[in-house]
Amino acid sequence: MNWALFSVIYAMASTVSMGLCLIAALVFDFNGTAHILMAVGVGILLAIPAALTLTKKISRITGKEEGYGL
């Protein structure tokens, strides 16, 4: 697997999913510290399969399964 690509995609996906979960928690009036931390944790966990899937699909399209162009 292309770990460099995975780390870039994970950084973007985790930021987006944390933001979405945080906004959803605040919209539904879960504004306590525990609720916000839970929303961030769920966002981090949701980003892992998304990043894995996107990394595999992009690697398959480009033909570079391993990272760093070796």
C-alpha positions in Angstrom: 0.0 0.0 0.0 1.1 3.5 -0.7 1.5 4.9 2.8 2.5 8.4 1.7 -0.8 8.7 -0.2 -2.7 7.1 2.7 -1.4 9.6 5.2 -2.3 12.6 3.0 -5.8 11.3 2.3 -6.3 10.3 6.0 -5.3 13.8 7.1 -7.9 15.3 4.8 -10.6 12.7 5.5 -10.2 12.9 9.3 -10.5 16.7 9.2 -13.6 16.6 7.2 -15.3 13.7 9.1 -14.4 15.3 12.5 -15.9 18.6 11.3 -19.1 16.9 10.1 -19.5 15.0 13.3 -18.8 18.1 15.4 -21.4 20.1 13.5 -23.9 17.3 13.8 -23.3 17.1 17.5 -23.8 20.9 18.0 -26.9 21.0 15.8 -28.5 18.3 17.9 -27.6 20.3 21.1 -24.9 17.9 22.3 -22.6 20.7 23.4 -21.0 19.1 26.5 -17.3 18.3 26.5 -17.9 14.5 26.5 -20.2 14.8 23.5 -17.8 16.9 21.5 -14.8 14.6 22.3 -17.0 11.6 21.3 -17.9 13.3 18.0 -14.2 13.9 17.3 -13.4 10.3 18.1 -16.1 9.0 15.8 -14.8 11.3 13.1 -11.3 9.9 13.4 -12.5 6.3 13.3 -14.8 7.0 10.3 -11.8 8.4 8.3 -9.8 5.2 8.4 -11.9 3.1 6.1 -12.6 6.0 3.8 -8.9 6.7 3.5 -8.1 3.1 2.9 -10.7 2.8 0.2 -9.6 6.0 -1.6 -5.9 5.0 -1.4 -6.6 1.6 -2.9 -8.7 3.1 -5.7 -6.2 5.9 -6.6 -3.3 3.4 -6.5 -5.2 1.1 -8.8 -5.8 3.9 -11.3 -2.2 5.2 -11.3 -0.7 1.7 -11.2 1.6 2.6 -8.3 0.8 0.2 -5.5 3.9 1.1 -3.5 4.8 4.6 -2.4 7.6 7.0 -3.3 7.7 6.0 -7.0 10.1 3.1 -6.5 
